[in-house]
Amino acid sequence: MKHSALNAFMHHRCINNPNTPIPQYTNIPIYQYTNIPILCHFVIFLTYIKNRRYTFGMQTQRLTEHIKALEAMRRYPETLYYRGNKALLRRPMVSIVGTRRASHYTLHTVRMLAKALASRGVCVVSGGAMGVDAAAHTGAGAANTVAVLGCGADIRYPEVNRPLLEAIEREGLLLSPFEEGFRATHWSFVVRNEIVVALGEVLIVGQAEPQSGSMRSVEYALKMGKPIYVLPHRLGESEGTNRLLREGKAEAIYDIDAFASKFGVAVENTRPKDDLFYFCQRMPTLDEALAAFGETIYEAELEGRIVIRDGIVMPA
């Protein structure tokens, strides 16, 4: 029986501990080098891999492009790292945050809202956490979402969201201000929250209590001058967002399609999302469209990509 994986692990351990002899022959059982039973070694090996949370696919890269939206932060991040499709940062973006312990009503509504936004070419930004964050990412679909992490982009935290985060890495975008191997701390989540808020044109708070991290995100949004939207809740629920409504600091979303339509019309997910598409989602006049794209507008109309109606240009 071969023990190449275990020997590789023990070899790594021995390098970090010069006083431990390095195994020389992979065909000799690893337990001959120590008095710890082989089963214990296997458990240690699995724990080592799990805690390190290695990802063997995409590599973390440094983001060199300047993101104008992040200029709204108190201080532009010194370094940003990413895995996935950085082109998503050029899309219109909406940020969604909220509690990790959300109600079924909140989770369902957030998923439907994120889906409606994604169908209009909007990229949904959230923090990759449980609860509202996960609902926002799931509703938008992995290819239409950015997860801003409070840890290194190579770490899958929380573990329960590993499949979701891996899907976002493959199809969407993982973004982090922390280098590989950095583990989340209380203050790193604060940094993450500010980035989440800054990226979006507006902030949506699905559900939050008064002293929660989501309300800290609201403070960032207010300082940045971002419009804030919340879901309507019953009395005694989501006291944080209910207070925002009472104080006139937020607007409630009573109709998902009506809200999402602020960002354009819904189209099939297979529809190419180019500059013309996003320009026409703002319902420009024909004169504005011609000034921006020239005769391409008429070509796009003939191809069925846009519709010109009553002097207004919109996606078909």
C-alpha positions as a Python dict, from the first residue, in 0.01 Angstrom:
ca = {
    (1, 'M'): (0, 0, 0),
    (2, 'K'): (140, 337, -101),
    (3, 'H'): (140, 637, 132),
    (4, 'S'): (265, 906, -107),
    (5, 'A'): (14, 1171, 13),
    (6, 'L'): (99, 1108, 376),
    (7, 'N'): (470, 1102, 306),
    (8, 'A'): (437, 1435, 120),
    (9, 'F'): (267, 1580, 425),
    (10, 'M'): (528, 1443, 667),
    (11, 'H'): (802, 1567, 437),
    (12, 'H'): (651, 1917, 460),
    (13, 'R'): (631, 1882, 840),
    (14, 'C'): (988, 1768, 866),
    (15, 'I'): (1115, 2061, 659),
    (16, 'N'): (950, 2297, 904),
    (17, 'N'): (1100, 2099, 1195),
    (18, 'P'): (1466, 2019, 1123),
    (19, 'N'): (1487, 1796, 1433),
    (20, 'T'): (1248, 1546, 1276),
    (21, 'P'): (1405, 1294, 1035),
    (22, 'I'): (1282, 1320, 675),
    (23, 'P'): (1132, 1001, 526),
    (24, 'Q'): (1341, 875, 238),
    (25, 'Y'): (1140, 589, 92),
    (26, 'T'): (779, 628, -16),
    (27, 'N'): (727, 249, -15),
    (28, 'I'): (787, 229, 361),
    (29, 'P'): (480, 293, 577),
    (30, 'I'): (490, 633, 736),
    (31, 'Y'): (411, 500, 1082),
    (32, 'Q'): (764, 351, 1098),
    (33, 'Y'): (897, 703, 1141),
    (34, 'T'): (690, 780, 1448),
    (35, 'N'): (509, 615, 1732),
    (36, 'I'): (176, 778, 1635),
    (37, 'P'): (-60, 527, 1470),
    (38, 'I'): (-115, 560, 1097),
    (39, 'L'): (-481, 652, 1145),
    (40, 'C'): (-383, 952, 1356),
    (41, 'H'): (-147, 1067, 1081),
    (42, 'F'): (-427, 1045, 828),
    (43, 'V'): (-656, 1254, 1050),
    (44, 'I'): (-381, 1512, 1098),
    (45, 'F'): (-323, 1521, 724),
    (46, 'L'): (-692, 1580, 646),
    (47, 'T'): (-714, 1847, 914),
    (48, 'Y'): (-408, 2018, 769),
    (49, 'I'): (-560, 2030, 422),
    (50, 'K'): (-901, 2139, 549),
    (51, 'N'): (-768, 2419, 770),
    (52, 'R'): (-545, 2548, 492),
    (53, 'R'): (-845, 2522, 257),
    (54, 'Y'): (-627, 2477, -50),
    (55, 'T'): (-787, 2543, -384),
    (56, 'F'): (-614, 2370, -670),
    (57, 'G'): (-775, 2561, -957),
    (58, 'M'): (-748, 2932, -1023),
    (59, 'Q'): (-460, 3129, -875),
    (60, 'T'): (-500, 3448, -676),
    (61, 'Q'): (-387, 3754, -871),
    (62, 'R'): (-327, 4115, -781),
    (63, 'L'): (-580, 4358, -928),
    (64, 'T'): (-391, 4633, -1109),
    (65, 'E'): (-691, 4823, -1248),
    (66, 'H'): (-816, 5129, -1061),
    (67, 'I'): (-1180, 5095, -947),
    (68, 'K'): (-1338, 5438, -947),
    (69, 'A'): (-1623, 5332, -717),
    (70, 'L'): (-1375, 5262, -438),
    (71, 'E'): (-1268, 5626, -432),
    (72, 'A'): (-1574, 5676, -210),
    (73, 'M'): (-1396, 5488, 70),
    (74, 'R'): (-1217, 5669, 348),
    (75, 'R'): (-897, 5526, 204),
    (76, 'Y'): (-854, 5347, -125),
    (77, 'P'): (-730, 4988, -64),
    (78, 'E'): (-352, 4959, -92),
    (79, 'T'): (-383, 4621, -263),
    (80, 'L'): (-668, 4412, -397),
    (81, 'Y'): (-653, 4044, -489),
    (82, 'Y'): (-898, 3848, -698),
    (83, 'R'): (-993, 3514, -842),
    (84, 'G'): (-1237, 3493, -1129),
    (85, 'N'): (-1382, 3730, -1383),
    (86, 'K'): (-1264, 4084, -1308),
    (87, 'A'): (-1469, 4213, -1606),
    (88, 'L'): (-1770, 4204, -1369),
    (89, 'L'): (-1629, 4518, -1208),
    (90, 'R'): (-1722, 4709, -1522),
    (91, 'R'): (-2091, 4623, -1489),
    (92, 'P'): (-2355, 4825, -1301),
    (93, 'M'): (-2341, 4695, -944),
    (94, 'V'): (-2585, 4678, -652),
    (95, 'S'): (-2474, 4584, -300),
    (96, 'I'): (-2689, 4361, -79),
    (97, 'V'): (-2613, 4299, 289),
    (98, 'G'): (-2797, 4165, 592),
    (99, 'T'): (-2800, 3935, 890),
    (100, 'R'): (-2661, 3582, 895),
    (101, 'R'): (-2976, 3469, 1079),
    (102, 'A'): (-3234, 3581, 828),
    (103, 'S'): (-3597, 3472, 819),
    (104, 'H'): (-3733, 3252, 541),
    (105, 'Y'): (-3922, 3553, 409),
    (106, 'T'): (-3602, 3758, 388),
    (107, 'L'): (-3399, 3484, 222),
    (108, 'H'): (-3668, 3416, -38),
    (109, 'T'): (-3720, 3785, -115),
    (110, 'V'): (-3346, 3857, -141),
    (111, 'R'): (-3301, 3566, -383),
    (112, 'M'): (-3586, 3692, -602),
    (113, 'L'): (-3454, 4048, -591),
    (114, 'A'): (-3100, 3942, -684),
    (115, 'K'): (-3237, 3728, -969),
    (116, 'A'): (-3439, 4021, -1104),
    (117, 'L'): (-3134, 4248, -1094),
    (118, 'A'): (-2909, 3991, -1262),
    (119, 'S'): (-3163, 3946, -1543),
    (120, 'R'): (-3108, 4315, -1622),
    (121, 'G'): (-2731, 4278, -1642),
    (122, 'V'): (-2667, 4408, -1290),
    (123, 'C'): (-2384, 4251, -1091),
    (124, 'V'): (-2483, 4177, -730),
    (125, 'V'): (-2216, 4247, -466),
    (126, 'S'): (-2217, 4093, -119),
    (127, 'G'): (-1983, 3960, 149),
    (128, 'G'): (-1986, 3583, 97),
    (129, 'A'): (-2127, 3515, 445),
    (130, 'M'): (-2421, 3298, 551),
    (131, 'G'): (-2777, 3426, 548),
    (132, 'V'): (-2856, 3730, 336),
    (133, 'D'): (-2514, 3733, 165),
    (134, 'A'): (-2549, 3374, 45),
    (135, 'A'): (-2908, 3437, -70),
    (136, 'A'): (-2793, 3739, -273),
    (137, 'H'): (-2511, 3546, -442),
    (138, 'T'): (-2733, 3245, -510),
    (139, 'G'): (-3021, 3449, -648),
    (140, 'A'): (-2797, 3641, -886),
    (141, 'G'): (-2620, 3327, -1002),
    (142, 'A'): (-2246, 3268, -969),
    (143, 'A'): (-2171, 3435, -1304),
    (144, 'N'): (-2342, 3759, -1201),
    (145, 'T'): (-2199, 3822, -857),
    (146, 'V'): (-1894, 3955, -671),
    (147, 'A'): (-1811, 3817, -327),
    (148, 'V'): (-1589, 4050, -124),
    (149, 'L'): (-1404, 3846, 138),
    (150, 'G'): (-1279, 3926, 485),
    (151, 'C'): (-1001, 3670, 440),
    (152, 'G'): (-755, 3571, 167),
    (153, 'A'): (-905, 3475, -168),
    (154, 'D'): (-766, 3123, -126),
    (155, 'I'): (-963, 3054, 191),
    (156, 'R'): (-1321, 2928, 181),
    (157, 'Y'): (-1490, 3089, 479),
    (158, 'P'): (-1743, 3011, 609),
    (159, 'E'): (-1695, 2643, 530),
    (160, 'V'): (-2070, 2595, 480),
    (161, 'N'): (-2047, 2831, 181),
    (162, 'R'): (-1756, 2646, 20),
    (163, 'P'): (-1956, 2516, -283),
    (164, 'L'): (-2103, 2862, -340),
    (165, 'L'): (-1766, 3039, -314),
    (166, 'E'): (-1602, 2785, -544),
    (167, 'A'): (-1877, 2841, -801),
    (168, 'I'): (-1824, 3217, -777),
    (169, 'E'): (-1450, 3166, -825),
    (170, 'R'): (-1515, 2969, -1145),
    (171, 'E'): (-1787, 3190, -1293),
    (172, 'G'): (-1801, 3517, -1099),
    (173, 'L'): (-1547, 3710, -895),
    (174, 'L'): (-1388, 3672, -552),
    (175, 'L'): (-1232, 3998, -433),
    (176, 'S'): (-1021, 4056, -123),
    (177, 'P'): (-794, 4328, 19),
    (178, 'F'): (-598, 4056, 203),
    (179, 'E'): (-318, 3836, 75),
    (180, 'E'): (-340, 3458, 50),
    (181, 'G'): (-352, 3273, 379),
    (182, 'F'): (-498, 3566, 575),
    (183, 'R'): (-768, 3448, 812),
    (184, 'A'): (-1074, 3655, 887),
    (185, 'T'): (-1081, 3872, 1200),
    (186, 'H'): (-1336, 4113, 1344),
    (187, 'W'): (-1164, 4415, 1191),
    (188, 'S'): (-1117, 4249, 851),
    (189, 'F'): (-1494, 4218, 819),
    (190, 'V'): (-1522, 4592, 880),
    (191, 'V'): (-1283, 4652, 588),
    (192, 'R'): (-1478, 4408, 372),
    (193, 'N'): (-1808, 4581, 452),
    (194, 'E'): (-1680, 4920, 338),
    (195, 'I'): (-1566, 4774, 6),
    (196, 'V'): (-1903, 4601, -46),
    (197, 'V'): (-2087, 4929, 6),
    (198, 'A'): (-1851, 5134, -210),
    (199, 'L'): (-1881, 4902, -511),
    (200, 'G'): (-2260, 4927, -541),
    (201, 'E'): (-2458, 5213, -689),
    (202, 'V'): (-2710, 5157, -411),
    (203, 'L'): (-2719, 4955, -87),
    (204, 'I'): (-2997, 4708, -10),
    (205, 'V'): (-3029, 4582, 349),
    (206, 'G'): (-3233, 4265, 361),
    (207, 'Q'): (-3270, 4235, 739),
    (208, 'A'): (-3070, 4381, 1029),
    (209, 'E'): (-3080, 4450, 1399),
    (210, 'P'): (-2978, 4794, 1537),
    (211, 'Q'): (-2627, 4703, 1657),
    (212, 'S'): (-2532, 4471, 1371),
    (213, 'G'): (-2252, 4481, 1117),
    (214, 'S'): (-2511, 4550, 848),
    (215, 'M'): (-2601, 4875, 1021),
    (216, 'R'): (-2233, 4962, 1015),
    (217, 'S'): (-2256, 4919, 638),
    (218, 'V'): (-2548, 5162, 643),
    (219, 'E'): (-2324, 5419, 811),
    (220, 'Y'): (-2075, 5381, 526),
    (221, 'A'): (-2352, 5422, 270),
    (222, 'L'): (-2477, 5740, 435),
    (223, 'K'): (-2126, 5889, 438),
    (224, 'M'): (-2079, 5796, 73),
    (225, 'G'): (-2416, 5939, -27),
    (226, 'K'): (-2547, 5602, -151),
    (227, 'P'): (-2925, 5548, -174),
    (228, 'I'): (-3037, 5289, 81),
    (229, 'Y'): (-3323, 5043, 28),
    (230, 'V'): (-3470, 4790, 269),
    (231, 'L'): (-3729, 4515, 267),
    (232, 'P'): (-4056, 4582, 453),
    (233, 'H'): (-4080, 4385, 778),
    (234, 'R'): (-4340, 4333, 1048),
    (235, 'L'): (-4320, 4517, 1381),
    (236, 'G'): (-4066, 4355, 1610),
    (237, 'E'): (-3864, 4214, 1319),
    (238, 'S'): (-3554, 4365, 1162),
    (239, 'E'): (-3558, 4661, 1400),
    (240, 'G'): (-3253, 4811, 1233),
    (241, 'T'): (-3415, 4851, 892),
    (242, 'N'): (-3749, 4953, 1042),
    (243, 'R'): (-3568, 5234, 1222),
    (244, 'L'): (-3413, 5349, 895),
    (245, 'L'): (-3761, 5376, 748),
    (246, 'R'): (-3891, 5572, 1048),
    (247, 'E'): (-3598, 5813, 1025),
    (248, 'G'): (-3640, 5858, 651),
    (249, 'K'): (-3291, 5725, 578),
    (250, 'A'): (-3408, 5439, 357),
    (251, 'E'): (-3681, 5354, 111),
    (252, 'A'): (-3876, 5028, 119),
    (253, 'I'): (-3890, 4793, -179),
    (254, 'Y'): (-4254, 4696, -220),
    (255, 'D'): (-4233, 4568, -579),
    (256, 'I'): (-3929, 4372, -692),
    (257, 'D'): (-3983, 4417, -1066),
    (258, 'A'): (-4055, 4788, -1028),
    (259, 'F'): (-3734, 4833, -830),
    (260, 'A'): (-3522, 4622, -1065),
    (261, 'S'): (-3663, 4813, -1363),
    (262, 'K'): (-3471, 5118, -1241),
    (263, 'F'): (-3172, 4938, -1391),
    (264, 'G'): (-3332, 4854, -1727),
    (265, 'V'): (-3534, 4574, -1878),
    (266, 'A'): (-3501, 4202, -1815),
    (267, 'V'): (-3334, 3997, -2089),
    (268, 'E'): (-3224, 3637, -2133),
    (269, 'N'): (-2905, 3546, -1947),
    (270, 'T'): (-2750, 3440, -2278),
    (271, 'R'): (-2780, 3793, -2418),
    (272, 'P'): (-2432, 3951, -2464),
    (273, 'K'): (-2376, 4234, -2213),
    (274, 'D'): (-2166, 4488, -2403),
    (275, 'D'): (-2131, 4867, -2367),
    (276, 'L'): (-2428, 4927, -2597),
    (277, 'F'): (-2648, 4700, -2387),
    (278, 'Y'): (-2574, 4885, -2064),
    (279, 'F'): (-2607, 5223, -2232),
    (280, 'C'): (-2952, 5132, -2363),
    (281, 'Q'): (-3059, 4998, -2022),
    (282, 'R'): (-3071, 5363, -1914),
    (283, 'M'): (-3338, 5428, -2182),
    (284, 'P'): (-3150, 5705, -2366),
    (285, 'T'): (-3307, 5918, -2637),
    (286, 'L'): (-3223, 5834, -2997),
    (287, 'D'): (-3012, 6150, -3022),
    (288, 'E'): (-2811, 6051, -2714),
    (289, 'A'): (-2757, 5700, -2850),
    (290, 'L'): (-2645, 5830, -3192),
    (291, 'A'): (-2406, 6072, -3025),
    (292, 'A'): (-2250, 5787, -2828),
    (293, 'F'): (-2250, 5504, -3085),
    (294, 'G'): (-2322, 5659, -3424),
    (295, 'E'): (-2463, 5440, -3701),
    (296, 'T'): (-2406, 5130, -3484),
    (297, 'I'): (-2746, 5208, -3333),
    (298, 'Y'): (-2928, 5139, -3659),
    (299, 'E'): (-2722, 4823, -3718),
    (300, 'A'): (-2816, 4699, -3371),
    (301, 'E'): (-3182, 4771, -3445),
    (302, 'L'): (-3169, 4567, -3766),
    (303, 'E'): (-3001, 4282, -3577),
    (304, 'G'): (-3282, 4285, -3321),
    (305, 'R'): (-3055, 4380, -3030),
    (306, 'I'): (-3236, 4707, -2953),
    (307, 'V'): (-3575, 4868, -3007),
    (308, 'I'): (-3636, 5234, -3090),
    (309, 'R'): (-3979, 5342, -2972),
    (310, 'D'): (-4111, 5699, -2948),
    (311, 'G'): (-3758, 5837, -2970),
    (312, 'I'): (-3634, 5612, -2685),
    (313, 'V'): (-3375, 5335, -2731),
    (314, 'M'): (-3399, 5019, -2520),
    (315, 'P'): (-3270, 4661, -2533),
    (316, 'A'): (-3491, 4424, -2734),
}
